[in-house]
Amino acid sequence: MYPRLVFDLKKVKQNLDAVSRIVKKGNCSLMIVTKSFCADRRMAELIADHPQVDYFADSRIQNIKNYHDLPKETVLLRLPQHEEVSEVVRYADISFNSELTTIQLLNDEAVKQGKTHRIVLMIDLGDLREGIFYQNRDAIDEMVEEILKLSNIQLFGLGVNLTCYGAIIPKHDNLSILTQLAKEIREKYDLELPVVSGGNSSSLYLIEKGELPEGINNLRLGEAFILGKETAYGERIPGTNADAVTLEAQIIELKTKPSLPIGEIGMDAFGMSPVYEDRGNIKRAILAIGKQDADVDNMRPKDPDIDILGASSDHLIMDVTRAKKEYQVGDVISFTLAYGGLLKAATSNYVDRAYIKD
Ligand SMILES: *Cc1c(COP(=O)(O)O)cnc(C)c1O
């Protein structure tokens, strides 16, 4: 059925090979982040088979539940909600945290389940999403001391997240604050603190430049691996495919009509007052995919001679006037995706999935 996401498993594997080679060259362990494709089970199986991947990571415990039986350790990236601590301890080997009350609940639950739960303490280096603010050194020490009192929690490492809310780019400077902090905490509290997690796909470029601070020993990659793009500067990673995952939708109407709507322009289906470009009479294809399935601003047709005009909830309208191919009703159009486009399609109930094996 269409619309559908098509996972080319061979290309996905090539992407994994390419990014893991870089990560290992940087002496880092690798967490593969599965949220952008909703922890798809077939993808998870492929990732689990890859010898260079050390952990599965996701922001949602529901996604982790989907593959916790596979032979890789699992990491919950989003700070746990209080109602989910029982599932977090059950299905995640490690979780990222910044709040003592939550960590205490995780400890209570770990006692109940007879487990030791590992946590990575998040430090905010200026992106202003999660973590204890790095300048608040007393708060960091206090937190470490409180964590060390808990019987069934292991302080497994420090972590930072950048280039998300504040769009701050990881550099040698800011990441060195984290490695220095890890060093001080190890010495002061006589701790191993095995993991210092230096960020997401935006930190990858530092390895190739030789600028990843020594002491950062873990990266968490989603976009870099699935779309083959590092996210500090948006560069393609050599040896990766941009079309490892594509989105397909079917043409349900094809007619020549004007490009300008006729009559007084009010508001469109989403309350916006749109502006239309006059292209004269054009060949318009309507595809059975809309904003319930896709993020129109984050998808691009593979055929370079056609373009997206707009979309409503259930319809995508394209201009195929200049196409070399003679499109017909029933034909399927394929799109490459940017991050938001993949996320939306992978989380829509209406989008089917298909897998190319070789
Ligand atoms: C989503 C997420 C990642 C992965 O980000 P990418 O840019 O896709 O590599 C890493 N860490 C955290 C905490 C996340 O929420």
The ligand as an SDF file (V2000), in Angstrom:
LIG
                    3D

 15 15  0  0  0  0  0  0  0  0999 V2000
   17.6420   12.7140   19.1140 C   0  0  0  0  0  0  0  0  0  0  0  0
   18.8250   12.6860   20.0020 C   0  0  0  0  0  0  0  0  0  0  0  0
   20.0810   12.2890   19.4930 C   0  0  0  0  0  0  0  0  0  0  0  0
   20.3090   11.9790   18.0270 C   0  0  0  0  0  0  0  0  0  0  0  0
   20.3650   13.1620   17.2930 O   0  0  0  0  0  0  0  0  0  0  0  0
   20.8140   13.1710   15.7450 P   0  0  0  0  0  0  0  0  0  0  0  0
   20.9950   14.5960   15.4370 O   0  0  0  0  0  0  0  0  0  0  0  0
   19.7310   12.5230   14.9800 O   0  0  0  0  0  0  0  0  0  0  0  0
   22.0900   12.3960   15.6710 O   0  0  0  0  0  0  0  0  0  0  0  0
   21.1440   12.2270   20.3830 C   0  0  0  0  0  0  0  0  0  0  0  0
   20.9880   12.5560   21.6820 N   0  0  0  0  0  0  0  0  0  0  0  0
   19.8060   12.9450   22.1980 C   0  0  0  0  0  0  0  0  0  0  0  0
   19.7270   13.2980   23.6450 C   0  0  0  0  0  0  0  0  0  0  0  0
   18.6850   13.0240   21.3830 C   0  0  0  0  0  0  0  0  0  0  0  0
   17.5130   13.4220   21.8950 O   0  0  0  0  0  0  0  0  0  0  0  0
  1  2  1  0
  2  3  1  0
  2 14  2  0
  3  4  1  0
  3 10  2  0
  4  5  1  0
  5  6  1  0
  6  7  2  0
  6  8  1  0
  6  9  1  0
 10 11  1  0
 11 12  2  0
 12 13  1  0
 12 14  1  0
 14 15  1  0
M  END
$$$$
